[in-house]
Amino acid sequence: MFGLQDLISLIISAFIILPAVVFLRELGYVITSAIFGVVNPRLTIGSGPRVFKFGIFDVRRYYHLYSWFSYDDLKRKGKFIYVLIYAGPILVNMVPALILNALLANGIIVKYETFWSRFLFYQFYYVLFDVVPMKTVNGMPNNGMIIYEMLRYGKRVDYNNEPFIPSTTKVEEEYQEEMEEIEEQMEEMEEASKEMKENDEVMEVRRDGDEDEEDRKERKLGGLDN
């Protein structure tokens, strides 16, 4: 039976644990790219209109699971560097997960054990998702597939022209285009609302005029009767 306690656990998992694990995963790209150097790095957190941008962090209005890392180019290129950048998200979740698992297994962490167990579950989930080579949406390879192809062939061989990690410049251009479309839609809605308001005012004036005319007719008829 799904009760109140289960609902609270679901809310904590969906709005605290899962976003935190996703953020850690994307932080793996940030750490490895900072070590090896990339051009124009950015970590976007959330989606929708921008709230603020500080350094490489771009915080959006709608908070949840949608976070991603982007950059324009590598300063130093090589198979080893590519492998480590794509291995970053795996290591940043796997190493803390192994440490946390050891602490839980040895009874060192006792308080909030249920919370940490769920946190551990999602960490291993994303590690598994990244490690096992597979194709994802639109035939895009996951990190494990990219690492496998890099090690075996020395390059990506999935024949997908889209980069796995998007270009920051392209992301910014798409964001600006999206905001312009939203602004245009808002202006159109404001114009439509303004026209409706003007039409309502005209109709109100007409109604008032019709009522005044009826009152005059009634007063005139009343005078004739007298």
QUIBELMO-V522070 format. One record per backbone hydrogen bond with DSSP energy under -0.5 kcal/mol. CO is the residue of the C=O (numbers start at 1). NH is the residue of the N-H. Records with the same first field share a line. If there is no record, write none. Layout:
BEGIN
CO->NH + NH
END
This chain:
BEGIN
1->3
3->7
4->8
5->9
6->10
7->11
8->12
9->13
10->14
11->15
12->16 + 17
13->18
16->20
17->21
18->22
19->23
20->24
21->25
22->26
23->27
24->28
25->28 + 29
26->29 + 30
27->31
28->32
29->33
30->34
31->35
32->36
33->37
37->75 + 76
38->40
39->72 + 73
42->44 + 70
43->58
44->46 + 68
45->60
47->62
49->61
52->59
54->57
56->43
57->54 + 59
58->45 + 60
59->51 + 52
61->63
62->47
65->67
66->46
68->44
70->42
73->39
78->82
79->83
80->84
81->85
82->86
83->87
84->88
87->91
88->92
89->93
90->94
91->95
93->97
94->98
95->99
96->100
97->101
98->102
99->103
100->104
101->105
102->106
103->108 + 109
104->107
108->110
110->113
112->116
113->117
114->118
115->119
116->120
117->121
118->122
119->123
120->124
121->125
122->126
123->127
124->128
125->129
126->130
127->131
128->132
130->144
134->142
136->139
137->140
140->136
142->146
143->147
144->148
145->149
146->150
147->151
148->152
149->153 + 154 + 155
150->154
159->161
164->166
166->71
167->171
168->172
169->173
170->174
171->175
172->176
173->177
174->178
175->179
176->180
177->181
178->182
179->183
180->184
181->185
182->186
183->187
184->188
185->189
186->190
187->191
188->192
189->193
190->194
191->195
192->196
193->197
194->198
195->199
196->200
197->201
198->202
199->203
200->204
201->205
202->206
203->207
204->208
205->209
206->210
207->211
208->212
209->213
210->214
211->215
212->216
213->217
214->218
215->219
216->220
217->221
218->222
219->223
220->224
221->225
222->226
END
